[in-house]
Each structure stands twice: as C-alpha cells, then as structure tokens.
Amino acid sequence: MTYTDINPDKDILYIYSVSAVYDSGESDETSADPIFIPVYNPPLNLQAVSGLDSVVELSWEEPLMQNFGVVTFYDIYRNSSVIFRNEAIHTIYTDMDLDNGVEYEYYVTAVYEFAENNDYDGESEPSNIVTATPIAGAEFSINLTSYDFGEITIGSASEPVIFIITNIGGHPLTIASIEIEGDEFILMNEDEALGVYAGGEAREFEAIFISQLPAGEKTGIIQIVDDLGTRVTHNITLSGTAMHYHDLAAINITGPVELTYNEEATFEITIENLGTADAEDYSVVLKLQGENIVLASAIETPIIAIGSSEVISISGTPTLEIPAGEYVIYAEVVWELDMIPDNNTTDDFAVTLNPLSIVDVTPLKTELFGNYPNPFNPETTIGFAISTGSMLRIDIYNTRGQLVRSLVDREYPAGNHSVVWNGKDDNGRDVSSGVYFYRMQTNEYVNVKRMMMVK
C-alpha cells in the first residue's frame, strides 16, 4: 500500500511510521528513515534593462545562504522557456538578437548540488518575474549614398550639393566626425552637422567639386562616423570629371573670303559654340598656315552660350610683310584657364589677302601683341608695333617678379616688328616650365602680357 503526503512544509525533518489497526487493537509502529525536505532558495532581485539594438541586460543577486547544497548554475528563462544555463559565478546575462519593440518576460532559477552524491539535486523556485522591451539604437541615414558632379571645366567649381543626416533610431545619436578624401572635393558647413541628434532630427552639410588639372575622372569619399566610431559609419562615394574648355566648348569659326589690309586692318569672324558648356575666358589669335605670323588679335571675346554664335571684331596689322594671295588662316582659341599644350582649339578658313603696302604702313599706335605660340617649347615669337621711332626695352620676368632675360634694349624705327625668345635666361641657361611675363616699354608706352613655357 502507498500513501502520498501532499505539499509538506519545507525546511523540516519528517519521520514517518505506520501501524496496523485490528479489531483487537493496534500493532507496533514501523518507522522509515527520517526525511528532510530542503528549501532551494531562489535568486534575488532580478532586474532587466532594455538595451539598444535588440539587447536586454539581466542581473540578479545570489540566493540567501543555507546550510546544505551549493548553487552550481542559474537557469535563465525567457517567456517560460530556458534559454541559457549560467555558471554560478556569473550573476549577469545579456540576451541578444531580439526583436525591437517586443516585450519579453524573464525569471531565473538556482540549480543546487549536494556533496553526498554529486548530482544536481534540485532547482529553486523562480526569482521575481521581470519584463523588458528592447529598442532600436543609434542609427542614421543619408539622403545620398553617392553623387556624380558631372563634367566641370578645369579651374571652375560645381554648384554645392546638399547631404542630409537623419537620426532614424530610437535613441539620441552623436555624429562625431565628417571627413572627406580627394583633393578636388571640399566640405562646407560640416561643423553644423556635428553633435547630438534627437530621434528623428535631421541636419545638412554641403560639398563641392573644384575641377583641377590633370583632366579626367576624379573620385572621393565622405566618411560620417558616430561617437561609437566603428559601429555606425556611412561612406558617400563622390565623382566628377575635370574637363578642358576645348572639350566642352567645341567651336566652329568662319571668316571673310577676302581681306584687304590697310593701315588698321579690321574685319569680323564668327565663332559658333558646338559644345556642352558656355565658352568664356578665352582669347583669339589669327595666324597664317605654316607661318608664325600673327595677323591680328581679338579686341573683345564675349561669352558664347551653348548652341549659339557670336561675331567678333578683329583688328591689327601683320607682324611681317605678307605678299598678296590666297591663304588658309588658322583661328586659335586660347582658353585662359587651360594653358597647357594641345588643349587650345583651332579652326581654319580660306581667305584671299590683299595687303596694301604693308611694308610701308606705319602703325597708328604703339602696341605689344600676344606671343606665338603660347604655350611654347622651346621658343616663341613676340610681336609689337611702334608708331614713332623710339628706344624700346622688352624684359622677361618669372612669377616672383625676378628678371629672367633682357630680350631687347635698343632703338627701333616706326613699324611692325617681332623678336624671338629662345627660352633661355641671361646666362644662357634653359628656364623651367611655368608662367612668365614679358614687359615692353618705350618712352611713352608700357604693357605686360603673360606666356607659358611647357616642356
């Protein structure tokens, strides 16, 4: 026969005995071994902290001391199911990879072991029950992950592009740094986008592309880092193409079919812009086919919009005597911000020249013409006109204002003249590549122009 003692009190030593009861009396008692029902003390003061980015942090205190058994493990329960068994030396646990915004229920039990048999002899009642709901942590978005500034002429800057940083997490966020790689790309107002962002807050900064030599595609990166550094980082890829003016403002030039020079030759040419950018910051020089003879220089060079044309008035006198006949005139457009070899634009037109005693023509004014070619290597011709005989001096200077070469220092008669600079200084040494200035001075006239030596 069996008997079950239901819900006996714990932490009490029980001694059970059984006797048989007869009609004539009761038998002697038969006693079993004493039984002690232990109390398995549970962990105390369980706490849960809702962490960021799918995390809950749990902590608790050790159970009350008792005279038997040793806590060996803690079993951690989430929503009534064991999720982890912690060694007894640890009273903290981090539950990760949870769903943000979902409430979770937790409790912890202590698992005891008795020395006599070295088995896990019992599990305590649950600790207090706690709940926690993880929230989205520090996270931000950028309105643009890449941006192409397109084709920008060398020496020019793009329009600013706006980048917007938005805190899309459920926790305050600190943007610690915004940095850029790539010499041609410049940040603007980035300091205003640094600091602490409240949830949903957005701030702006800007960047521009400054087109520089050499021509070609350029790339850069903007890196945005939060205060944790390695956890939340966004990179923005930048690109842009540095273009020569002659690539963007392709031209077509037409001129007169017949030209008669007199004392002050004046005629018109038409320049049509066939490119994808407005033509500006340029000058025009006319020369004869195969000859370093500058016929004239442009007085005014207006901006030529995309797809439009402009009539330009040309005036001047040839630098040397030119026989009458049919010639091909080359019109060379020199882009002032793009002075490197082979990057000027040329077009040509046929013309019949009818000079009128060019050799005997006395210039109406003293004038320093542009040098040709420009850029040059190793020599260039400088043309000039003198209306009356005079002492004349032409000197070459570098960009620091230092005298490089005294090219001319003598008296010249009235007329059109030219002189060649061979690219050497006063000591006969070759000069280095770069920008140089040539200065012409007479008794009543001073002018300075720029040229470039490229090797």
Beta strands, then each sheet from edge to edge (+ up, - down):
strand 1: 12-14
strand 2: 17-18
strand 3: 21-22
strand 4: 25-26
strand 5: 30-31
strand 6: 35-37
strand 7: 44-50
strand 8: 56-61
strand 9: 70-78
strand 10: 81-87
strand 11: 92-95
strand 12: 104-113
strand 13: 120-123
strand 14: 130-132
strand 15: 140-142
strand 16: 146-153
strand 17: 161-167
strand 18: 173-181
strand 19: 185-188
strand 20: 195-197
strand 21: 202-209
strand 22: 216-226
strand 23: 233-243
strand 24: 251-254
strand 25: 258-261
strand 26: 265-273
strand 27: 282-288
strand 28: 294-298
strand 29: 309-316
strand 30: 325-335
strand 31: 345-355
strand 32: 367-372
strand 33: 380-386
strand 34: 390-398
strand 35: 403-412
strand 36: 415-421
strand 37: 434-441
strand 38: 446-453
sheet 1: 1+ 6-
sheet 2: 2+ 5-
sheet 3: 3+ 4-
sheet 4: 7+ 8- 11+
sheet 5: 10+ 9- 12+ 13-
sheet 6: 10+ 9- 12+ 14-
sheet 7: 15+ 17- 21+ 19-
sheet 8: 16+ 23+ 22- 18+ 20-
sheet 9: 24+ 26- 29+ 28- 27+ 30- 31+ 25+
sheet 10: 32+ 33- 36+
sheet 11: 35+ 34- 37+ 38-
end
